[in-house]
């Protein structure tokens, strides 16, 4: 069986090589032992509740993945490229091979790059690039946790399908940028009838852009994007994201920072328009120590949830995370992370409680959310 699979892989690689100038098989296997807990309080009795969980998880340092990428030199400075990247569950092997992480084909040259397919959104990049923990594991910033929460329900936060993207060429003296449009692919119906209304919906559309400057130790970028989640005759819901991130490498220490605003915007024929606003910031640092790297970050998000109603202090969530990565080689590393989340919700708060963020796992809150603690101990191997 092993020889058969090896032969199939060789034939596949040979087929790719015959059609492309270069093809690369790449991936990451990242698995960790994780402990997560969450504490809440009953508003009436004052009793406290705690949920906890030990688990073998994946992607605590880098996201586990398997991918293929290739480039063909077309001459005259033109190149055609593809990128197919699939998530893998290294803890249980349960993920089927699908290229949901990235599936793109592109044409590049002196004009830049035009890229088609499923790709990361322009607005997600600042959340992960300027987070010392890279939006992975227990240390993930609460900016990312809130933006990706089930209560906010933004399917276009990390990636968008059906996108057409343009990227600036890399020879602009450190300036870089991209614009991106994700097609909604809905069927629009128009009619000349006076008794039947025309119908169209932009639900599923994403529009975004990111522009920055990187030169030497400095990297700074701003981005904006809008995702249309619901678009009917009764209700339109759009999520608008704006962020600004920066990092500066002093050598002994590299500093990170980010400002973020996420606006959940509601409009309807019989509903007064209102916004839920989530304003966040992050401060972080990494410190190289021999073969290792110390990571630390503090992040916070404050909530203003419009028509859902607030009584007392506006709720907020804050997280402090500290970790250490020890590189055994260029491709293999051991890591550990500890993180603590504090939720601040008034007892009479009647909002969506999207601020009830935990450090990870399947733990949750059964009363007023208070705190959550997470630990990761893992190994990552890249190839």
ZAROSE-915963 format. One record per atom (N, C-alpha, C): residue in one letter; x, y, z. Coordinates in pm, whole numbers, padded with zeros to 5 digits, always signed. Layout:
N
AXYZ
...
END
This chain:
383
X+00083-00120+00000
X+00000+00000+00000
X+00086+00126+00000
X+00190+00123+00084
X+00279+00238+00092
X+00348+00265-00041
X+00393+00154-00109
X+00460+00171-00238
X+00363+00225-00342
X+00234+00183-00334
X+00134+00231-00429
X+00111+00380-00414
X+00099+00425-00288
X+00080+00568-00263
X+00200+00648-00308
X+00319+00595-00283
X+00441+00664-00326
X+00445+00679-00477
X+00407+00573-00547
X+00406+00577-00693
X+00304+00679-00745
X+00185+00679-00681
X+00083+00776-00722
X+00131+00919-00701
X+00196+00944-00587
X+00248+01077-00559
X+00353+01118-00660
X+00440+01022-00698
X+00544+01051-00797
X+00484+01085-00932
X+00381+01008-00974
X+00315+01036-01101
X+00247+01171-01099
X+00182+01205-00986
X+00116+01333-00973
X+00217+01446-00982
X+00329+01431-00911
X+00433+01534-00913
X+00491+01549-01053
X+00510+01437-01122
X+00564+01443-01257
X+00468+01514-01351
X+00336+01487-01332
X+00236+01554-01415
X+00236+01703-01393
X+00247+01743-01266
X+00253+01886-01236
X+00378+01948-01298
X+00492+01882-01281
X+00618+01937-01328
X+00619+01958-01478
X+00548+01868-01552
X+00548+01880-01697
X+00470+02002-01744
X+00376+02049-01659
X+00292+02161-01700
X+00334+02293-01637
X+00424+02290-01542
X+00461+02411-01471
X+00613+02424-01466
X+00660+02548-01457
X+00802+02571-01440
X+00849+02526-01303
X+00765+02548-01202
X+00800+02506-01067
X+00674+02478-00988
X+00676+02370-00910
X+00564+02332-00824
X+00621+02296-00688
X+00557+02344-00583
X+00603+02319-00447
X+00491+02255-00366
X+00526+02146-00299
X+00438+02087-00198
X+00482+02142-00063
X+00389+02199+00014
X+00426+02259+00141
X+00319+02227+00245
X+00354+02250+00370
X+00256+02228+00476
X+00309+02257+00614
X+00218+02250+00710
X+00249+02268+00851
X+00168+02165+00929
X+00235+02099+01023
X+00166+02011+01117
X+00192+02067+01257
X+00086+02112+01322
X+00097+02181+01451
X-00005+02119+01547
X+00043+02058+01653
X-00045+01990+01748
X-00006+02029+01891
X-00108+02049+01976
X-00081+02096+02111
X-00174+02030+02212
X-00124+02016+02334
X-00209+01983+02448
X-00259+02115+02505
X-00391+02126+02519
X-00451+02254+02556
X-00544+02237+02676
X-00538+02335+02766
X-00632+02340+02878
X-00705+02474+02872
X-00839+02468+02879
X-00920+02589+02873
X-01022+02588+02987
X-01049+02705+03045
X-01151+02716+03149
X-01225+02847+03133
X-01349+02852+03181
X-01431+02973+03174
X-01516+02981+03301
X-01518+03099+03362
X-01591+03121+03487
X-01700+03226+03466
X-01820+03199+03517
X-01931+03293+03507
X-02004+03299+03641
X-02097+03394+03651
X-02169+03414+03777
X-02317+03432+03751
X-02401+03373+03837
X-02545+03389+03828
X-02584+03527+03880
X-02657+03603+03800
X-02689+03740+03837
X-02783+03748+03957
X-02865+03644+03981
X-02962+03646+04089
X-02907+03588+04219
X-02843+03472+04209
X-02796+03404+04330
X-02653+03439+04367
X-02577+03490+04270
X-02437+03520+04295
X-02346+03398+04289
X-02404+03280+04261
X-02323+03158+04252
X-02234+03163+04128
X-02116+03104+04141
X-02022+03099+04029
X-02025+02962+03963
X-01996+02961+03834
X-01993+02838+03756
X-01863+02835+03677
X-01809+02716+03662
X-01684+02700+03588
X-01692+02580+03495
X-01652+02602+03371
X-01635+02493+03275
X-01487+02482+03242
X-01438+02359+03228
X-01297+02339+03194
X-01283+02221+03099
X-01172+02219+03027
X-01152+02116+02925
X-01005+02095+02897
X-00962+01969+02898
X-00832+01929+02845
X-00856+01871+02706
X-00772+01907+02611
X-00791+01858+02475
X-00659+01855+02400
X-00652+01768+02301
X-00543+01770+02203
X-00594+01849+02084
X-00531+01961+02056
X-00580+02051+01953
X-00473+02071+01846
X-00510+02142+01741
X-00413+02173+01637
X-00410+02323+01612
X-00302+02369+01551
X-00285+02509+01509
X-00268+02604+01626
X-00192+02564+01727
X-00168+02651+01841
X-00063+02757+01815
X+00025+02734+01718
X+00130+02830+01683
X+00115+02875+01539
X+00109+02781+01448
X+00077+02807+01307
X-00039+02717+01266
X-00117+02761+01170
X-00230+02681+01124
X-00181+02558+01048
X-00230+02440+01087
X-00196+02317+01016
X-00256+02320+00877
X-00177+02278+00778
X-00223+02291+00640
X-00143+02199+00549
X-00196+02177+00430
X-00127+02106+00322
X-00160+02179+00193
X-00056+02209+00115
X-00082+02288-00004
X+00010+02260-00120
X-00033+02308-00235
X+00045+02302-00358
X+00045+02442-00418
X+00160+02486-00464
X+00167+02614-00535
X+00267+02601-00650
X+00240+02674-00756
X+00328+02664-00872
X+00326+02790-00955
X+00431+02807-01034
X+00446+02924-01119
X+00501+02883-01255
X+00445+02940-01359
X+00496+02919-01495
X+00544+03052-01551
X+00667+03054-01597
X+00723+03174-01659
X+00672+03183-01803
X+00595+03288-01833
X+00536+03304-01965
X+00623+03388-02058
X+00734+03442-02005
X+00819+03528-02085
X+00771+03672-02084
X+00863+03761-02114
X+00828+03902-02119
X+00790+03959-01983
X+00835+03896-01876
X+00804+03944-01743
X+00672+03896-01686
X+00598+03815-01764
X+00469+03763-01720
X+00485+03626-01655
X+00400+03597-01558
X+00400+03467-01493
X+00258+03430-01455
X+00226+03302-01470
X+00097+03248-01425
X+00122+03162-01303
X+00036+03174-01202
X+00058+03101-01077
X-00072+03043-01026
X-00059+02939-00945
X-00175+02885-00875
X-00135+02858-00730
X-00235+02852-00643
X-00213+02824-00501
X-00335+02749-00449
X-00315+02626-00407
X-00420+02544-00349
X-00377+02501-00210
X-00453+02543-00108
X-00413+02519+00030
X-00532+02466+00111
X-00511+02353+00177
X-00618+02287+00251
X-00587+02283+00400
X-00688+02300+00486
X-00666+02282+00630
X-00655+02134+00663
X-00579+02102+00766
X-00573+01964+00815
X-00589+01964+00967
X-00652+01859+01019
X-00669+01843+01163
X-00567+01741+01211
X-00455+01791+01258
X-00347+01701+01297
X-00377+01626+01426
X-00475+01673+01504
X-00507+01605+01629
X-00588+01478+01608
X-00674+01476+01504
X-00756+01357+01481
X-00760+01312+01335
X-00697+01389+01245
X-00694+01351+01104
X-00829+01355+01037
X-00924+01427+01096
X-01061+01419+01049
X-01097+01512+00935
X-01014+01608+00902
X-01049+01703+00796
X-01027+01643+00659
X-01133+01643+00577
X-01119+01599+00440
X-01041+01700+00359
X-00979+01656+00251
X-00895+01746+00172
X-00984+01839+00090
X-00990+01965+00133
X-01058+02068+00055
X-00974+02194+00063
X-00973+02271-00041
X-00883+02386-00049
X-00952+02513-00002
X-01011+02506+00117
X-01087+02619+00170
X-00999+02727+00229
X-00871+02697+00258
X-00782+02802+00308
X-00746+02899+00196
X-00715+02846+00081
X-00688+02932-00034
X-00698+02850-00161
X-00760+02908-00261
X-00773+02843-00391
X-00774+02953-00497
X-00654+02983-00553
X-00643+03097-00643
X-00559+03065-00765
X-00585+03140-00872
X-00501+03141-00991
X-00475+03286-01024
X-00355+03317-01074
X-00322+03458-01093
X-00230+03480-01211
X-00226+03603-01256
X-00135+03648-01361
X-00061+03770-01308
X+00072+03766-01314
X+00152+03874-01257
X+00257+03922-01356
X+00301+04045-01333
X+00404+04106-01418
X+00443+04240-01360
X+00498+04326-01445
X+00539+04457-01400
X+00424+04543-01352
X+00302+04508-01394
X+00183+04584-01355
X+00133+04545-01216
X+00184+04436-01160
X+00134+04385-01034
X+00080+04244-01052
X-00025+04211-00978
X-00083+04077-00986
X-00234+04086-00983
X-00298+04012-01073
X-00443+03994-01072
X-00470+03852-01026
X-00548+03838-00919
X-00568+03708-00855
X-00717+03675-00846
X-00754+03554-00882
X-00894+03511-00882
X-00912+03388-00792
X-01023+03387-00716
X-01055+03268-00638
X-01085+03299-00493
X-01069+03197-00409
X-01092+03212-00265
X-00960+03253-00199
X-00965+03363-00122
X-00842+03419-00068
X-00871+03488+00064
X-00764+03522+00136
X-00778+03600+00259
X-00834+03738+00226
X-00918+03790+00314
X-00970+03925+00293
X-00862+04028+00326
X-00873+04142+00262
X-00774+04248+00284
X-00774+04295+00430
X-00892+04297+00494
X-00902+04349+00630
X-00850+04251+00735
X-00845+04122+00702
X-00796+04024+00800
X-00645+04035+00822
X-00573+04077+00717
X-00427+04073+00723
X-00370+04154+00840
X-00424+04271+00867
X-00371+04350+00979
X-00392+04281+01113
X-00505+04211+01128
X-00532+04141+01254
X-00428+04033+01282
X-00381+03966+01178
X-00287+03855+01200
X-00141+03898+01190
X-00108+03991+01100
X+00031+04034+01081
X+00082+04112+01203
X-00006+04192+01264
X+00037+04277+01374
X-00005+04221+01511
X-00029+04092+01516
X-00053+04020+01641
X+00067+03928+01664
X+00141+03943+01775
X+00256+03855+01800
X+00221+03707+01800
X+00093+03675+01825
X+00050+03536+01825
X-00015+03495+01693
X-00020+03586+01598
X-00065+03552+01463
X-00204+03495+01454
X-00296+03534+01542
X-00434+03483+01547
X-00439+03331+01553
X-00346+03271+01629
X-00345+03126+01649
X-00336+03093+01797
X-00411+02992+01838
X-00400+02941+01973
X-00464+03029+02079
X-00432+02998+02205
X-00492+03070+02317
X-00453+03217+02320
X-00342+03254+02257
X-00296+03392+02260
X-00361+03484+02159
X-00448+03431+02072
X-00514+03514+01971
X-00577+03639+02031
X-00557+03753+01968
X-00609+03878+02023
X-00762+03876+02027
X-00818+03953+02120
X-00964+03960+02128
X-01023+04038+02010
X-00941+04117+01941
X-00989+04181+01818
X-01031+04074+01719
X-00946+03974+01702
X-00977+03864+01611
X-01090+03777+01665
X-01088+03751+01796
X-01192+03665+01855
X-01330+03727+01840
X-01343+03857+01863
X-01471+03924+01849
X-01513+03928+01702
X-01419+03961+01613
X-01452+03969+01470
X-01496+03835+01414
X-01442+03726+01468
X-01478+03594+01420
X-01581+03523+01504
X-01645+03593+01598
X-01739+03528+01689
X-01868+03491+01619
X-01935+03390+01674
X-02062+03344+01618
X-02171+03448+01635
X-02163+03532+01738
X-02264+03636+01757
X-02255+03743+01649
X-02133+03779+01611
X-02118+03877+01504
X-02151+03814+01369
X-02119+03686+01353
X-02158+03608+01235
X-02117+03675+01104
X-01987+03697+01090
X-01933+03754+00966
X-01862+03643+00888
X-01926+03586+00786
X-01863+03476+00712
X-01744+03520+00628
X-01725+03651+00612
X-01616+03703+00529
X-01504+03762+00614
X-01497+03727+00741
X-01394+03789+00825
X-01254+03747+00782
X-01228+03618+00770
X-01093+03570+00738
X-01072+03557+00588
X-01168+03496+00521
X-01154+03470+00377
X-01284+03501+00305
X-01272+03520+00175
X-01390+03538+00091
X-01374+03456-00035
X-01480+03389-00074
X-01481+03315-00200
X-01517+03408-00316
X-01491+03361-00436
X-01534+03430-00558
X-01477+03571-00569
X-01349+03588-00531
X-01291+03722-00531
X-01209+03749-00656
X-01207+03876-00691
X-01115+03929-00792
X-01028+04030-00718
X-00898+04007-00717
X-00808+04092-00642
X-00697+04148-00727
X-00653+04267-00694
X-00537+04328-00760
X-00435+04366-00654
X-00309+04330-00677
X-00199+04358-00585
X-00095+04444-00656
X-00048+04548-00587
X+00054+04634-00643
X+00184+04556-00666
X+00267+04597-00761
X+00396+04532-00782
X+00488+04557-00663
X+00587+04469-00642
X+00672+04480-00522
X+00788+04580-00534
X+00793+04654-00642
X+00909+04742-00664
X+00873+04890-00649
X+00792+04921-00548
X+00746+05058-00528
X+00812+05124-00408
X+00934+05087-00378
X+01009+05150-00270
X+00953+05123-00133
X+00893+05006-00114
X+00839+04970+00016
X+00688+04981+00027
X+00624+05052-00065
X+00479+05064-00062
X+00415+04936-00118
X+00308+04892-00055
X+00236+04774-00102
X+00086+04796-00084
X+00007+04718-00154
X-00137+04735-00140
X-00215+04637-00224
X-00344+04630-00196
X-00434+04542-00269
X-00576+04596-00260
X-00656+04564-00361
X-00800+04587-00359
X-00865+04454-00396
X-00987+04435-00346
X-01049+04303-00358
X-01200+04319-00369
X-01259+04240-00458
X-01404+04238-00473
X-01451+04095-00477
X-01541+04059-00385
X-01597+03926-00382
X-01739+03926-00437
X-01762+03853-00544
X-01894+03850-00608
X-01994+03776-00519
X-02117+03827-00513
X-02220+03760-00433
X-02282+03642-00506
X-02282+03643-00639
X-02331+03534-00724
X-02480+03504-00706
X-02555+03603-00657
X-02700+03584-00648
X-02765+03613-00783
X-02882+03556-00806
X-02958+03580-00929
X-03047+03702-00908
X-03028+03803-00991
X-03113+03921-00987
X-03226+03906-01088
X-03346+03944-01046
X-03464+03932-01132
X-03523+04070-01157
X-03538+04107-01283
X-03601+04234-01317
X-03725+04206-01401
X-03824+04294-01391
X-03949+04274-01464
X-04010+04408-01500
X-04085+04410-01608
X-04158+04529-01649
X-04298+04532-01591
X-04332+04427-01515
X-04466+04418-01456
X-04487+04529-01353
X-04607+04581-01350
X-04641+04683-01252
X-04693+04623-01122
X-04715+04491-01122
X-04768+04425-01003
X-04665+04337-00934
X-04554+04307-01002
X-04449+04222-00944
X-04320+04303-00932
X-04265+04306-00813
X-04143+04385-00789
X-04019+04311-00839
X-03922+04387-00887
X-03793+04328-00921
X-03721+04289-00792
X-03638+04187-00801
X-03565+04140-00682
X-03416+04133-00711
X-03337+04175-00614
X-03193+04160-00622
X-03138+04161-00481
X-03026+04094-00460
X-02965+04086-00328
X-02814+04087-00342
X-02750+04166-00256
X-02603+04171-00253
X-02546+04087-00140
X-02628+04005-00076
X-02581+03922+00034
X-02469+03830-00015
X-02357+03830+00057
X-02242+03750+00018
X-02133+03831-00049
X-02156+03960-00072
X-02056+04044-00139
X-01953+04094-00038
X-01827+04101-00081
X-01721+04160-00001
X-01644+04259-00086
X-01615+04377-00030
X-01533+04478-00096
X-01431+04526+00007
X-01303+04528-00031
X-01202+04570+00066
X-01072+04612+00000
X-00988+04676+00079
X-00857+04719+00031
X-00761+04736+00147
X-00634+04723+00118
X-00530+04738+00220
X-00408+04803+00155
X-00351+04902+00223
X-00234+04971+00171
X-00137+04996+00286
X-00007+04978+00256
X+00091+04992+00362
X+00229+05027+00310
X+00320+05036+00405
X+00460+05068+00375
X+00549+04985+00464
X+00643+04914+00404
X+00738+04831+00478
X+00878+04861+00426
X+00965+04903+00517
X+01102+04934+00479
X+01190+04917+00603
X+01285+04826+00593
X+01372+04801+00707
X+01293+04749+00825
X+01307+04811+00941
X+01240+04760+01061
X+01094+04800+01071
X+01048+04891+00986
X+00912+04946+00998
X+00816+04879+00902
X+00696+04849+00953
X+00586+04801+00870
X+00458+04864+00923
X+00384+04932+00837
X+00261+04997+00878
X+00159+04982+00766
X+00033+04953+00802
X-00069+04931+00700
X-00207+04966+00755
X-00293+05014+00665
X-00433+05043+00697
X-00522+04966+00600
X-00639+04925+00648
X-00729+04852+00560
X-00874+04886+00593
X-00960+04865+00495
X-01104+04885+00512
X-01177+04783+00427
X-01286+04729+00481
X-01365+04634+00405
X-01510+04635+00448
X-01596+04591+00358
X-01739+04582+00388
X-01793+04450+00338
X-01859+04378+00426
X-01920+04249+00393
X-02071+04261+00409
X-02144+04229+00304
X-02290+04230+00310
X-02337+04092+00351
X-02392+04082+00471
X-02431+03953+00527
X-02576+03920+00494
X-02665+04017+00510
X-02807+03999+00481
X-02853+04114+00393
X-02930+04083+00290
X-02982+04188+00202
X-03117+04143+00147
X-03223+04177+00218
X-03359+04145+00176
X-03442+04272+00174
X-03567+04261+00132
X-03655+04378+00133
X-03685+04424+00275
X-03669+04334+00373
X-03699+04368+00512
X-03577+04416+00589
X-03458+04365+00555
X-03340+04394+00636
X-03213+04387+00552
X-03125+04483+00574
X-02990+04479+00519
X-02892+04488+00635
X-02799+04391+00642
X-02697+04393+00747
X-02560+04390+00683
X-02479+04490+00715
X-02344+04499+00661
X-02245+04509+00777
X-02131+04444+00762
X-02024+04453+00860
X-01909+04531+00797
X-01879+04645+00855
X-01773+04732+00805
X-01655+04727+00900
X-01538+04698+00847
X-01417+04682+00927
X-01311+04780+00882
X-01252+04852+00978
X-01140+04942+00950
X-01033+04919+01055
X-00909+04907+01013
X-00801+04887+01110
X-00671+04949+01061
X-00586+04977+01158
X-00454+05033+01132
X-00354+04960+01220
X-00252+04900+01159
X-00153+04825+01235
X-00012+04868+01201
X+00079+04844+01295
X+00219+04880+01273
X+00309+04791+01358
X+00431+04772+01311
X+00534+04703+01389
X+00668+04769+01360
X+00757+04761+01460
X+00891+04816+01444
X+00989+04724+01516
X+01089+04681+01440
X+01188+04587+01493
X+01313+04664+01537
X+01331+04673+01669
X+01448+04742+01723
X+01570+04649+01734
X+01552+04521+01703
X+01658+04423+01718
X+01639+04341+01844
X+01668+04397+01964
X+01645+04324+02088
X+01497+04301+02117
X+01410+04385+02059
X+01266+04370+02078
X+01194+04423+01955
X+01085+04356+01921
X+00999+04400+01811
X+00863+04435+01869
X+00816+04558+01841
X+00691+04606+01897
X+00579+04599+01793
X+00458+04571+01841
X+00339+04559+01756
X+00227+04646+01814
X+00142+04698+01726
X+00024+04770+01772
X-00083+04765+01663
X-00207+04779+01707
X-00319+04781+01612
X-00437+04856+01674
X-00506+04932+01591
X-00635+04992+01623
X-00739+04934+01529
X-00857+04902+01582
X-00957+04836+01500
X-01097+04885+01535
X-01181+04900+01434
X-01323+04925+01456
X-01403+04834+01364
X-01496+04761+01424
X-01589+04677+01349
X-01729+04731+01373
X-01800+04759+01265
X-01936+04815+01274
X-02035+04717+01212
X-02129+04672+01293
X-02237+04584+01247
X-02358+04673+01220
X-02386+04697+01094
X-02482+04800+01054
X-02613+04737+01009
X-02725+04783+01068
X-02858+04731+01037
X-02943+04840+00972
X-03009+04805+00862
X-03103+04895+00796
X-03222+04812+00751
X-03344+04870+00767
X-03464+04797+00725
X-03578+04889+00694
X-03673+04837+00615
X-03787+04918+00575
X-03872+04958+00694
X-03885+04869+00792
X-03967+04898+00910
X-03883+04903+01036
X-03751+04922+01020
X-03660+04920+01134
X-03572+05045+01129
X-03564+05114+01241
X-03475+05229+01248
X-03330+05182+01236
X-03252+05250+01155
X-03114+05210+01135
X-03033+05228+01263
X-02944+05133+01290
X-02855+05145+01405
X-02730+05063+01380
X-02628+05088+01461
X-02500+05019+01448
X-02460+04956+01580
X-02400+04840+01573
X-02326+04783+01686
X-02179+04808+01656
X-02110+04878+01746
X-01969+04912+01723
X-01879+04836+01820
X-01768+04786+01768
X-01669+04712+01847
X-01534+04777+01822
X-01487+04854+01920
X-01362+04929+01906
X-01252+04863+01987
X-01143+04826+01921
X-01038+04752+01990
X-00898+04806+01963
X-00805+04760+02047
X-00665+04793+02025
X-00579+04680+02078
X-00456+04676+02030
X-00358+04573+02069
X-00222+04637+02085
X-00150+04594+02188
X-00010+04628+02209
X+00065+04498+02234
X+00176+04478+02164
X+00248+04352+02180
X+00396+04366+02154
X+00467+04258+02182
X+00612+04257+02161
X+00661+04115+02147
X+00771+04099+02074
X+00846+03973+02070
X+00991+04004+02103
X+01054+03912+02177
X+01193+03930+02219
X+01270+03803+02186
X+01365+03807+02091
X+01446+03690+02062
X+01542+03660+02178
X+01548+03532+02217
X+01637+03488+02324
X+01706+03360+02277
X+01829+03373+02226
X+01899+03257+02175
X+01822+03193+02061
X+01791+03064+02077
X+01713+02993+01975
X+01564+03010+01995
X+01524+03092+02091
X+01383+03106+02123
X+01329+03245+02098
X+01199+03260+02123
X+01131+03387+02104
X+01023+03400+02212
X+01031+03507+02290
X+00928+03539+02388
X+00823+03625+02319
X+00697+03592+02341
X+00587+03668+02281
X+00494+03718+02391
X+00445+03840+02376
X+00352+03896+02474
X+00258+03994+02403
X+00132+03996+02447
X+00035+04088+02387
X-00077+04118+02485
X-00123+04242+02478
X-00243+04284+02551
X-00340+04341+02448
X-00465+04295+02452
X-00566+04344+02358
X-00696+04366+02431
X-00776+04458+02381
X-00904+04490+02443
X-01002+04537+02337
X-01130+04508+02360
X-01238+04554+02272
X-01351+04606+02360
X-01401+04725+02325
X-01515+04782+02396
X-01637+04781+02304
X-01754+04759+02364
X-01876+04737+02287
X-01975+04851+02304
X-02039+04887+02194
X-02150+04981+02195
X-02256+04921+02104
X-02346+04845+02164
X-02437+04762+02084
X-02573+04826+02067
X-02574+04944+02005
X-02690+05018+01959
X-02825+04982+02016
X-02914+04936+01930
X-03054+04917+01968
X-03077+04797+02058
X-02975+04710+02077
X-02996+04595+02163
X-03009+04634+02308
X-02964+04753+02346
X-02989+04807+02478
X-02875+04788+02574
X-02835+04893+02639
X-02731+04888+02740
X-02778+04961+02865
X-02746+04907+02979
X-02774+04973+03105
X-02646+04970+03186
X-02600+05085+03229
X-02476+05088+03304
X-02357+05099+03211
X-02242+05053+03258
X-02116+05065+03184
X-02118+04981+03058
X-02062+05039+02950
X-02051+04961+02826
X-01959+04841+02851
X-01995+04724+02802
X-01913+04605+02827
X-01783+04609+02748
X-01686+04533+02796
X-01560+04523+02724
X-01498+04387+02757
X-01405+04346+02672
X-01329+04225+02695
X-01182+04260+02677
X-01095+04201+02761
X-00953+04228+02752
X-00875+04097+02774
X-00760+04089+02712
X-00681+03966+02719
X-00533+04001+02735
X-00467+03924+02819
X-00322+03929+02832
X-00269+03791+02799
X-00173+03784+02708
X-00115+03657+02665
X+00036+03664+02666
X+00099+03557+02712
X+00244+03545+02714
X+00281+03406+02664
X+00384+03398+02583
X+00425+03269+02530
X+00573+03263+02499
X+00619+03141+02477
X+00760+03119+02442
X+00767+03014+02332
X+00848+03041+02230
X+00872+02948+02120
X+01019+02911+02120
X+01049+02782+02120
X+01188+02736+02114
X+01210+02662+01983
X+01294+02718+01899
X+01319+02661+01767
X+01425+02552+01776
X+01383+02429+01749
X+01477+02317+01743
X+01553+02316+01612
X+01493+02373+01508
X+01554+02389+01376
X+01476+02497+01304
X+01507+02518+01177
X+01434+02617+01100
X+01290+02575+01077
X+01262+02445+01086
X+01128+02397+01054
X+01051+02343+01174
X+01119+02315+01283
X+01054+02251+01398
X+01069+02338+01523
X+00960+02353+01595
X+00961+02437+01714
X+00870+02379+01822
X+00911+02398+01947
X+00825+02372+02062
X+00772+02506+02111
X+00649+02508+02164
X+00594+02635+02209
X+00501+02614+02328
X+00485+02719+02404
X+00390+02721+02514
X+00330+02861+02523
X+00203+02866+02559
X+00130+02993+02570
X+00038+02988+02690
X+00027+03097+02761
X-00073+03112+02865
X-00146+03244+02841
X-00278+03242+02853
X-00358+03362+02825
X-00472+03373+02925
X-00509+03496+02954
X-00617+03524+03049
X-00711+03628+02989
X-00840+03597+02988
X-00943+03687+02938
X-01029+03735+03054
X-01060+03863+03055
X-01154+03920+03151
X-01268+03987+03074
X-01391+03946+03102
X-01509+04009+03045
X-01570+04103+03148
X-01608+04221+03105
X-01672+04318+03193
X-01811+04349+03139
X-01914+04290+03199
X-02052+04311+03158
X-02134+04354+03278
X-02208+04462+03264
X-02296+04505+03370
X-02404+04399+03394
X-02451+04383+03517
X-02549+04280+03550
X-02680+04298+03473
X-02711+04421+03433
X-02835+04448+03361
X-02815+04458+03210
X-02697+04422+03165
X-02667+04430+03022
X-02758+04335+02944
X-02825+04387+02840
X-02918+04305+02763
X-02875+04290+02617
X-02748+04315+02591
X-02698+04301+02455
X-02677+04156+02416
X-02610+04135+02304
X-02593+04000+02251
X-02488+03920+02325
X-02417+03983+02420
X-02310+03918+02495
X-02202+03862+02404
X-02180+03928+02291
X-02072+03886+02203
X-01937+03912+02268
X-01939+03987+02379
X-01814+04010+02451
X-01775+03890+02536
X-01860+03786+02537
X-01832+03668+02618
X-01729+03580+02549
X-01610+03633+02534
X-01502+03565+02463
X-01425+03477+02562
X-01389+03355+02518
X-01303+03267+02596
X-01165+03260+02530
X-01073+03190+02593
X-00941+03174+02534
X-00936+03062+02432
X-01045+02986+02417
X-01049+02882+02316
X-01122+02757+02363
X-01112+02651+02283
X-01175+02525+02317
X-01326+02531+02306
X-01394+02439+02376
X-01540+02431+02370
X-01606+02482+02497
X-01528+02541+02587
X-01586+02591+02711
X-01669+02716+02684
X-01766+02743+02772
X-01850+02859+02757
X-01898+02908+02892
X-01990+03005+02889
X-02040+03066+03011
X-02186+03029+03031
X-02225+02999+03156
X-02364+02966+03188
X-02434+03079+03261
X-02364+03186+03292
X-02421+03303+03357
X-02356+03427+03303
X-02340+03530+03385
X-02270+03651+03342
X-02123+03617+03320
X-02070+03636+03200
X-01931+03599+03171
X-01833+03677+03257
X-01734+03608+03311
X-01633+03675+03393
X-01494+03658+03335
X-01438+03538+03342
X-01299+03522+03300
X-01278+03387+03234
X-01168+03378+03163
X-01131+03254+03095
X-00978+03244+03091
X-00928+03123+03108
X-00783+03099+03108
X-00750+02986+03012
X-00641+03002+02938
X-00601+02899+02843
X-00451+02873+02847
X-00414+02746+02828
X-00274+02705+02821
X-00256+02617+02698
X-00148+02640+02624
X-00111+02556+02510
X+00033+02506+02529
X+00054+02377+02501
X+00188+02318+02501
X+00196+02233+02374
X+00277+02277+02276
X+00271+02210+02147
X+00401+02203+02072
X+00391+02138+01956
X+00503+02124+01863
X+00454+02154+01723
X+00536+02227+01648
X+00504+02260+01510
X+00618+02218+01418
X+00579+02151+01309
X+00678+02113+01207
X+00629+02163+01072
X+00714+02236+01002
X+00680+02290+00870
X+00764+02221+00764
X+00705+02204+00647
X+00779+02140+00536
X+00742+02207+00405
END
